[in-house]
Amino acid sequence: MYINIMNPNRRGEMIMKHVYKISLILIVLVMVLSACGPAATSTTVPPTEIPASPVPPTTAPTAAVQPPTAVPPTAVPPTEVPPTEVSGPQGTLRVALSGEPASLYIPNTPDMNSDTAASQLYDPLVQLDDQGNIQPSLAESWDISADGTEYTFHLRKGVTFHNGDPFTADDVVATWEYGKNPDTSKWPDRFEIAKTVEKIDDFTVKVTTDGPKPLLLITMWDFWSIIPKAYMDKVGVAGFEQAPVGTGPFEFVEWVKGDHITYKANPNYWQSGLPKAETLTFRFIPDSATRVAAIQTDEVDIVTRLTAEESQSLKDVSGVKTLEYPLTREYYIAFNNLTTGIGQPTMDAKVRQAMNYAVDIDGILKALFLGYGKRSTGFVATGELGYGNVQPFAYDPEKAKQLLKEAGYENGFTIDMACPAGAYSSFEEVCQAIVGNLGEVGITVNLNIMESGQYWDLEAKKQLPPLFGDAWADTSGEAYNRLYGALGGNNAAYSSWSDPKIDELLKSISEEVDTAKRKALYEELQVYMQVNPPFIYLYEPYTFEATRDTVQNYSPRHSEFVYFTNTTVAAP
């Protein structure tokens, strides 16, 4: 097999430490490349019936609805360094990201690196706390109509944007208008959850929906980061992405492409005493071994997305603390039925089932993650509403071969696949192992591992090959945002798989205010997605991180998301 790795500086030597890893690599190396041409038209797969059961830096310019009740996105306990009393922001916090953000404008952020960097600049109308409860933010309070279709938000007064513009209702309306426009947003569906957003007066906004929307407030927290209307109107989205402006705890200073992003504390932040750090710097270090070296030599204060072995190697390093915790993230290999996958064998549900049975997830977890993590049961993660009513696909290559024979592919077939480099811990090696497993049942896969920025761009445009790997976290205690973000609507935003039955069930979930009934809908959806899988379901991971022991109040959530508002570095 030929593997095109556009970012070759990876950790292949880590695989050789286990006998299983050696076998995976040998399988990969003996496979043969054969190109596979994409088709050009669009169609939707008929469902299978369910059986009855350094560039120069850019510089910045001078209640009726029942809320979700699933397990909350509990935060990891913060690092235990005794706080030091200081007045005002102090010091520089240096964070290593596993990749360069694609955008700092929330409606255009495609991945967690982008979300993490961008979210420090803005405030939404409402906030989700570490216990999963909705709290006031730029909206001090809100009222909900008896029928659950009108939300009236009372806005906080005296708040200013980083450029000095006052925050008013006009900015809320503009945030929605820019967000729902597909020409200025990659996530218009997250804003179309509202039918209208109206200014009542300078500090009152009414949001109207076309029916009860129990997940509206969580969606607003996740995507509706408020932007200044006048500034956005002046510079446009392209200009805004170069020099973003929000009301958040940190202000944009510079973005040196390929190297780092720097923020400074917002001196006029409306939350008194915050942020704690004077400067926040994100360094882009795609290679995890290089991130390990950076934390060891005190070049950065926080590193994320390490391998399990790298985390183990840091446990006895002086001045370094390690963190490991499970994530509400689902890894998967997506199928495509909208563009490049049309006419491919994967249009057949039996083929997609076979490919799920063919992949040895438990072996991959043991070989690459020291056994940390668990096989996915589907696209609803552990602890989320509706989890647990289906069993994961077992590793059964003989059953995979039988299903391929029934589908007319007894002799296998050849197909293309892509995976992002440096985006997730050991994901390149995971993709290589999957290629090996599929080869054992007669499926030859041409694997292209490409730079993550290019990858996200092609994914958004639906130009990736018929198979491609990705992962999706969720912070709300429910899987709806993950499911709809990957599969919702004819566009199927980030999976390129469209299915009317999935759309129908997701619509019902989004409108059902009764938690027990919403749970039943999630369960029905999972059964359907086992018979008609849109993905090869992979695993729910652990994440491995490390900090310098001077870091205070670092509290990542189990979605891997973190605000750095309270985080700082103690004086040595």
C-alpha positions in Angstrom: 0.0 0.0 0.0 1.1 3.5 -0.7 0.4 6.1 2.0 0.7 9.7 1.1 1.7 11.5 4.3 1.8 15.2 3.8 3.1 15.8 7.3 5.7 13.0 7.7 7.2 14.0 11.1 5.1 11.6 13.0 5.5 9.0 15.8 5.9 5.8 13.8 8.5 4.5 16.3 5.8 4.4 19.0 3.9 1.7 17.1 6.9 -0.7 17.2 6.8 -0.9 21.0 4.0 -3.5 20.9 3.7 -6.7 19.1 0.2 -5.8 17.9 1.5 -2.6 16.5 4.1 -4.4 14.5 1.4 -6.6 12.9 -0.7 -3.5 12.1 2.2 -1.9 10.3 3.1 -5.1 8.4 -0.5 -5.3 7.2 -0.4 -1.7 6.1 2.9 -2.0 4.2 1.9 -5.0 2.1 -1.2 -3.4 0.7 -1.4 -2.2 -2.9 -2.5 1.2 -4.0 -5.2 1.5 -6.7 -6.9 4.8 -7.6 -10.6 5.2 -7.3 -12.4 7.9 -9.3 -15.3 9.9 -7.8 -18.6 10.3 -9.4 -20.2 13.7 -10.2 -23.9 13.7 -9.2 -25.8 13.6 -6.0 -28.2 11.1 -4.6 -29.5 9.7 -1.3 -29.2 6.1 -0.2 -32.5 4.3 0.3 -32.5 3.0 3.8 -32.3 -0.6 4.7 -35.5 -1.7 6.5 -35.0 -2.4 10.2 -35.9 -5.9 11.3 -38.9 -5.8 13.6 -37.2 -5.6 16.9 6.9 33.7 10.5 4.6 35.9 8.1 4.2 39.4 9.5 1.7 39.4 12.4 -1.8 40.8 12.0 -2.6 43.5 14.6 -6.0 44.2 16.2 -7.8 47.5 15.7 -7.4 50.4 18.4 -40.1 28.6 32.2 -42.1 26.6 29.7 -39.5 24.6 28.0 -37.9 21.7 29.8 -34.1 21.9 29.5 -31.9 18.9 28.9 -31.4 16.8 32.0 -28.7 14.4 30.8 -25.4 13.9 32.6 -23.7 17.4 32.6 -20.3 18.1 31.0 -18.4 17.8 34.3 -15.1 19.6 34.4 -11.9 17.9 35.3 -10.9 19.0 38.8 -8.6 22.1 38.5 -4.9 21.8 39.2 -4.1 22.1 42.9 -1.6 25.0 43.2 -2.3 27.3 46.2 -3.4 30.6 44.7 -1.4 33.7 45.2 -3.1 37.0 45.9 -2.5 39.5 43.1 -4.2 42.6 41.9 -5.0 42.6 38.2 -3.9 40.2 35.5 -0.5 38.7 36.0 2.0 36.9 33.8 1.9 35.0 30.5 0.0 31.7 30.0 1.5 29.6 27.2 -0.7 26.9 25.6 0.4 24.4 23.0 -2.2 23.5 20.4 -2.0 20.4 18.2 -2.8 22.4 15.1 -3.2 26.0 13.9 -6.7 27.3 14.1 -8.6 27.6 10.8 -10.5 30.7 12.0 -11.1 32.8 15.1 -14.7 33.6 14.0 -16.9 31.1 15.8 -19.4 30.4 12.9 -16.3 29.4 10.8 -14.5 27.2 13.4 -14.3 23.6 12.2 -12.3 21.9 15.0 -11.4 22.0 18.7 -8.1 23.9 18.2 -10.1 26.7 16.5 -12.8 26.6 19.1 -10.4 26.8 22.0 -8.5 29.7 20.6 -11.5 31.7 19.4 -13.8 31.3 22.4 -11.5 33.3 24.7 -12.3 36.4 22.7 -16.1 36.4 23.0 -19.1 36.2 25.2 -22.5 34.6 24.3 -25.8 35.7 25.7 -25.8 32.7 28.0 -23.1 30.6 29.5 -22.8 26.8 30.3 -21.1 26.3 33.6 -19.0 23.3 34.6 -22.0 21.5 36.0 -23.9 21.8 32.8 -26.3 24.6 33.9 -27.2 27.6 31.8 -26.1 30.8 33.4 -26.5 34.5 32.5 -23.7 36.1 30.4 -24.3 39.1 28.1 -28.0 38.5 28.8 -28.7 39.2 32.5 -32.0 37.4 32.4 -34.6 36.1 30.0 -38.3 35.2 29.9 -39.9 32.3 28.0 -43.4 32.3 26.7 -45.9 29.7 27.8 -45.8 27.9 24.5 -41.9 27.9 24.5 -41.6 29.7 21.2 -40.6 33.2 22.4 -37.5 34.1 24.4 -37.1 37.7 25.6 -33.5 38.5 26.6 -32.7 41.4 28.9 -29.1 42.5 28.0 -26.3 43.6 30.3 -25.7 47.3 30.2 -22.3 49.0 30.2 -20.4 46.3 28.3 -18.0 47.4 25.5 -16.3 45.5 22.7 -12.5 45.4 22.5 -12.6 48.3 20.0 -14.7 50.5 22.3 -18.0 50.0 20.6 -20.9 49.7 23.2 -22.7 46.3 23.2 -26.4 46.7 22.3 -29.3 44.7 20.9 -28.1 45.6 17.3 -25.1 43.4 17.9 -27.2 40.4 18.8 -29.4 40.8 15.7 -26.3 41.1 13.6 -24.7 38.0 15.1 -27.7 36.0 14.1 -27.9 37.5 10.6 -24.3 36.9 9.8 -24.5 33.4 11.5 -27.5 32.2 9.5 -26.1 33.4 6.1 -24.3 30.5 4.4 -22.1 33.1 2.6 -20.7 34.3 5.9 -21.0 31.1 8.1 -20.1 27.5 7.9 -22.8 26.7 10.6 -26.0 28.4 9.4 -28.2 25.7 10.8 -27.1 26.6 14.4 -28.6 30.1 13.8 -31.6 28.9 11.9 -32.9 27.3 15.1 -34.4 30.8 15.6 -37.1 32.0 13.1 -36.6 35.7 14.0 -34.4 37.8 16.2 -35.9 41.2 16.9 -34.6 44.3 18.7 -37.2 45.6 21.1 -35.0 48.3 22.5 -31.3 48.8 22.9 -31.1 46.3 25.7 -34.0 43.9 24.9 -34.1 41.2 22.2 -36.9 38.8 21.3 -36.0 35.4 19.8 -38.8 33.5 18.1 -38.8 29.9 17.1 -41.2 27.9 14.9 -41.9 25.5 17.7 -40.5 24.5 21.1 -36.7 24.3 21.0 -35.4 22.7 24.2 -31.8 22.9 23.0 -32.0 26.6 22.0 -30.0 28.0 24.9 -27.3 25.4 24.6 -27.0 26.1 20.9 -26.8 29.9 21.6 -24.0 29.3 24.1 -22.1 27.1 21.7 -22.3 29.2 18.6 -23.9 32.6 19.2 -20.7 34.5 20.3 -21.7 38.1 20.0 -19.8 40.3 17.4 -19.9 44.1 17.0 -22.2 45.0 14.1 -20.6 48.2 13.1 -17.1 46.7 12.9 -18.2 43.5 11.1 -20.2 45.6 8.6 -17.1 47.7 7.9 -14.4 44.9 7.6 -16.5 41.9 6.5 -15.9 38.3 7.6 -12.5 38.1 5.9 -11.3 41.2 7.7 -12.8 40.1 10.9 -11.0 36.8 10.8 -7.7 38.7 10.5 -8.4 41.0 13.5 -11.4 39.6 15.5 -13.2 41.7 18.1 -15.5 40.5 20.9 -16.5 41.4 24.5 -14.6 38.5 26.0 -11.9 38.3 28.7 -9.0 38.5 26.2 -8.3 40.8 23.3 -6.6 39.8 20.0 -3.0 41.1 19.6 -1.4 39.2 16.7 -1.5 36.0 14.7 1.9 35.0 13.3 0.9 32.3 10.8 2.5 29.0 11.3 3.8 29.9 14.8 1.5 31.5 17.4 -1.5 33.6 18.4 -1.2 36.2 21.2 -4.0 37.8 23.3 -3.9 40.3 26.1 -6.2 40.8 29.0 -9.3 42.9 28.3 -8.8 45.8 30.8 -12.5 46.7 30.5 -13.9 43.2 31.0 -17.4 43.3 32.6 -16.6 40.5 35.0 -14.5 42.1 37.7 -11.2 40.6 38.5 -11.0 38.6 35.3 -9.1 37.4 33.4 -6.2 36.3 35.7 -3.5 36.1 33.0 -2.1 39.3 31.5 -1.1 37.5 28.3 -2.4 34.3 26.6 -0.3 32.8 23.9 -1.3 29.8 21.7 1.7 28.0 20.0 1.0 25.6 17.1 2.9 22.4 17.6 1.4 19.6 15.5 3.9 16.9 16.6 3.1 15.5 20.0 6.7 14.5 20.7 7.7 18.2 20.2 4.9 19.2 22.6 6.4 16.9 25.1 9.8 18.4 24.7 8.3 21.9 25.0 6.6 21.2 28.4 9.8 19.5 29.7 12.0 22.5 28.9 9.4 25.0 30.2 8.7 26.5 26.7 5.0 26.1 27.3 2.7 25.8 30.3 0.0 23.5 29.0 0.1 20.7 26.4 -2.8 18.6 25.2 -3.4 15.6 22.9 -0.4 13.6 24.0 -0.2 9.8 23.5 -0.7 7.6 26.5 3.0 6.6 26.4 4.1 10.2 26.3 1.9 11.0 29.3 3.4 8.1 31.2 6.9 9.4 30.3 6.1 12.7 31.9 4.9 11.4 35.3 8.3 11.6 37.0 9.5 14.8 35.3 10.2 17.5 37.8 8.0 20.6 37.4 5.4 18.8 35.3 1.9 17.4 36.2 -0.1 15.1 34.0 -3.8 14.8 33.5 -5.8 12.0 31.9 -9.6 11.8 31.6 -12.3 10.4 29.4 -13.8 12.6 26.6 -17.4 12.9 25.4 -15.9 12.6 21.9 -16.7 10.1 19.2 -14.1 9.1 16.6 -15.3 7.7 13.3 -14.6 7.0 9.7 -17.3 8.8 7.6 -19.0 7.4 4.5 -20.0 9.8 1.7 -23.2 9.5 -0.3 -23.4 13.1 -1.5 -20.3 13.6 -3.7 -17.2 11.4 -4.0 -19.0 8.3 -2.5 -21.7 8.1 -5.2 -21.5 4.8 -7.0 -19.1 3.3 -4.5 -19.8 0.0 -2.8 -20.3 1.9 0.4 -23.7 3.0 -0.8 -24.8 -0.5 0.3 -25.7 -0.8 4.0 -24.4 -4.4 4.1 -21.0 -3.1 3.0 -21.0 -0.4 5.7 -22.0 -3.0 8.3 -19.2 -5.3 7.1 -16.6 -2.5 7.4 -17.7 -2.0 11.0 -17.3 -5.7 11.8 -13.9 -5.7 10.1 -12.1 -3.1 12.4 -10.5 -4.4 15.6 -11.1 -1.4 17.8 -10.2 -3.1 21.1 -6.8 -4.1 19.5 -6.2 -0.6 18.4 -6.9 0.8 21.8 -4.6 -1.7 23.4 -1.8 -1.1 20.9 -1.9 2.7 20.6 -3.5 3.9 23.8 -2.4 1.4 26.4 -6.0 0.2 26.7 -7.4 3.6 27.6 -10.8 4.3 25.9 -13.7 2.2 24.9 -15.3 1.0 21.6 -18.1 3.3 20.4 -21.6 1.9 20.5 -22.7 4.4 17.9 -22.8 8.2 17.8 -24.2 8.8 21.3 -21.4 8.9 23.9 -21.3 7.4 27.4 -23.4 9.4 29.9 -25.4 11.2 27.2 -29.2 11.1 27.0 -30.3 7.8 25.4 -26.9 6.0 25.7 -26.8 2.3 26.2 -29.6 0.8 24.2 -27.5 -0.7 21.4 -24.4 -2.9 21.5 -21.2 -2.0 19.6 -20.2 -3.8 16.4 -18.0 -6.8 17.5 -14.7 -7.4 15.8 -15.8 -10.3 13.5 -13.9 -10.5 10.2 -15.7 -13.6 9.1 -19.1 -11.9 9.4 -17.6 -9.0 7.5 -16.6 -11.3 4.7 -20.1 -12.9 4.7 -21.8 -9.5 4.4 -19.5 -8.5 1.6 -20.4 -11.7 -0.2 -24.1 -11.0 0.3 -23.6 -7.5 -1.1 -21.8 -8.9 -4.2 -18.3 -8.0 -3.2 -16.9 -11.4 -2.3 -13.6 -10.4 -4.0 -13.5 -7.1 -2.2 -13.0 -3.7 -3.8 -10.7 -0.7 -3.7 -11.6 2.7 -2.2 -9.8 6.0 -1.2 -9.6 7.3 2.3 -8.2 10.5 4.0 -7.2 11.4 7.6 -5.9 14.6 9.1 -2.4 14.8 10.4 -1.7 16.1 13.9 -5.3 16.8 14.6 -5.9 14.1 17.2 -3.7 11.9 19.3 -2.2 9.0 17.3 -5.0 9.3 14.7 -2.7 8.8 11.8 -1.7 5.4 13.3 -5.4 4.6 13.9 -6.2 5.2 10.3 -3.3 3.0 9.2 -4.5 0.2 11.5 -8.0 0.5 10.0 -6.5 0.2 6.5 -4.8 -3.0 7.6 -8.0 -4.5 9.1 -10.0 -3.7 6.0 -7.3 -5.3 3.9 -7.8 -8.6 5.8 -11.4 -8.8 4.5 -10.5 -7.9 0.9 -11.0 -4.1 0.9 -8.0 -2.3 -0.4 -7.7 1.3 0.9 -5.6 4.1 -0.6 -4.8 6.3 2.4 -4.0 9.9 2.2 -2.9 11.6 5.4 -2.9 15.3 4.8 -2.3 18.6 6.7 -5.2 19.4 8.9 -5.9 22.9 7.7 -6.3 21.6 4.1 -8.3 18.7 5.4 -10.9 20.8 7.2 -11.3 23.0 4.1 -11.9 20.0 1.9 -14.3 18.4 4.5 -16.4 21.6 4.6 -16.6 21.6 0.8 -17.4 17.8 0.7 -14.3 17.2 -1.5 -12.7 14.5 0.7 -12.7 10.9 -0.7 -15.5 8.4 0.0 -13.9 7.5 3.4 -12.5 10.0 5.8 -11.7 10.1 9.5 -12.8 12.7 12.1 -14.0 13.1 15.6 -16.8 15.0 17.3 -17.1 16.3 20.9 -20.2 17.6 22.6 -20.5 19.7 25.7 -24.3 19.7 26.4 -25.0 16.3 28.0 -26.9 15.3 24.8 -25.7 14.1 21.4 -27.9 16.3 19.3 -25.3 18.9 18.4 -22.9 16.1 17.4 -25.5 14.3 15.4 -27.0 17.3 13.7 -23.6 18.8 13.0 -22.4 15.7 11.3 -25.6 14.4 9.7 -28.3 17.0 9.7 -30.1 18.2 6.6 -29.5 17.7 2.9 -26.0 19.3 3.3 -25.0 16.9 6.1 -22.6 19.6 7.2 -19.5 17.6 8.2 -20.1 14.0 7.2 -21.3 14.1 3.6 -23.9 11.5 4.5 -27.6 12.4 4.1 -30.5 10.2 5.2 -34.1 11.4 5.4 -34.9 9.1 8.2 -32.1 10.5 10.3 -33.2 14.0 9.5 -36.8 13.1 10.6 -35.6 11.8 13.9 -33.3 14.7 14.6 -36.1 17.1 13.9 -38.3 15.3 16.4 -35.5 15.3 19.0 -34.9 19.1 18.5 -38.6 19.8 19.2 -39.4 17.3 22.0 -39.5 19.1 25.4 -40.2 16.0 27.4 -36.9 14.4 28.4 -38.2 10.8 28.6 -39.7 11.1 25.1 -36.5 12.7 23.8 -34.5 9.8 25.2 -36.7 7.3 23.4 -36.1 9.2 20.1 -32.3 9.0 20.7 -32.7 5.2 21.2 -34.8 4.8 18.1 -32.2 6.8 16.1 -29.3 4.6 17.4 -31.1 1.4 16.4 -31.6 2.8 12.9 -28.0 3.9 12.7 -26.8 0.4 13.5 -28.7 -1.1 10.6 -27.9 1.9 8.3 -24.5 3.0 9.6 -23.3 6.4 8.2 -19.9 5.7 9.9 -17.4 3.1 10.9 -17.8 3.7 14.6 -14.4 3.8 16.3 -13.9 4.7 20.0 -14.5 7.1 22.9 -11.0 8.2 23.9 -9.2 9.3 27.0 -7.2 12.5 26.6 -3.7 13.0 28.0 -2.4 16.4 28.9 0.4 18.0 31.0 0.9 21.3 32.7 3.8 23.0 34.4 3.2 22.7 38.2 3.0 26.5 38.4 -0.3 26.5 36.5 -3.3 27.4 38.6 -7.1 26.8 38.0 -6.8 24.8 34.8 -10.1 23.0 34.5 -10.8 21.4 31.1 -14.2 19.9 30.5 -14.8 16.3 29.3 -15.5 17.7 25.9 -11.9 18.8 25.8 -13.1 22.4 25.9 -11.6 25.0 28.3 -11.9 28.6 29.1 -8.7 30.2 30.3 -10.4 33.1 32.1 -9.4 31.9 35.6 -6.2 30.2 34.6 -2.8 31.7 35.4 0.8 30.8 36.2 2.2 31.3 39.7 5.4 33.1 40.1 8.4 30.7 40.4 
